[in-house]
Amino acid sequence: MEPSVSLDERDSCQLTNGDLVSSASFILVGIPGLEASHRWIGFLLCLIYVVTFVGNITVLLVVNMEPDLHKPMFLFLCMLAVNDLLLSTTILPKMLGILWTGSREIGFRACLLQMYLVHTLSIVDSALLLAMAFDRYVAICRPLHYATILSNTAVAKMGLAAIARGAILVIPCPALLQRLPHCFRKVIPHAYCEHMALVKLVTCASTLINRTYGISVAALVVGLDLGLIATSYAMILQAVFQRPSRDARAKALGTCAAHTCIILAFYVPALFTFLTHRIGNHVPACLHIILAILYVLLPPMLNPLVYAMKTQQIRLRALGLFHLGRKANG
């Protein structure tokens, strides 16, 4: 069992103005209150990562090997798979070090980099979910214009726009943290570096600008993307219910229900984490941290299982790929 970090220790470990940023470091606690279960939680998270890796790599291999799948919907799936692999890999190695070996120290710059990547990749994930909802809307509601609206050039531009939006929106977060006097508490009661967890460590300066910017970005991304996704699926359902075929309606409803589960798995923990940092003073720390971890690790595991494996073209080719692998081994 790892020793817990006391409040007195947390308050006494501070970086003064004389500390060099390059040599400063933080201590990541992990999951406060569940130190005795860190090893088992680590095994569970490792299993999630293995499923994530296998699922997303399978999507990338199948789409790459099949020219018939080089279409907008599958290109968006590949973008999502790459982004999800990067997002999971950004936090899991260090997190397993914390949970399994007690390697809790992380450099100041490394912490800022992890924070930047986590938030950037999360915003890119949100944009790609929106792009995929738009793809389904065009395919179902405007099928005759599908090839014109979603050409390969348009898909590439949407992917680049998703990356650029995330990268640009998050740049001010580490910049605003670095401009503050270096009087941070050293111990982070979290399993990875995120913006508000770092902002709360500042002890000798106003963080109003940091908090305001963080709230503004979160509200913009979640409000805009989730609103447009909901609008897209509402229009899809409206179009589907106007069709006479009961089988077509059932298939569309099943697809929308599965996609809705993925969207909820992404946005609900994100909103919970966002609100807990600001108004959830009575929320147990362990619950907050677990949901913050699931917000980063769970959607990358579920995305290939739901978006890809419920798509017949990928499912059949993936099963064929594994069958060939078994035959080769046999």
Buried (B, 14 or more C-beta within 10 A) or exposed (E): EBEEBEEEBBEEBBBEEEBEEEEBBBBBBBBBBBBEBBEEBBEEBBEBBEBBBEBBEBBBBBBEEBEEBEBBBBBBBBBBBBBBBBBBBBBBEBBBBBBBEEEBBBBBBBBBBBBBBBBBBBBBBBBBBBBBBBBBBBBBBEEEEBEEBBEEEEBEEBBEEBBEBBBEBBEBBBEBBEEBEBBBBBBBBBBBBBBBBBBBBBEEEEBEEBBEBBBEBBEEBBEEBBEBBEEBBEBBBEBBEEEEEEEEBEEBBEBBEBBBEBBEBBBEBBBBBBEBBEEBEEBEBBBBBBBBBBBBBBBBBBBBBBBBBEBEBBEEBBEEBEEEEEEEEE
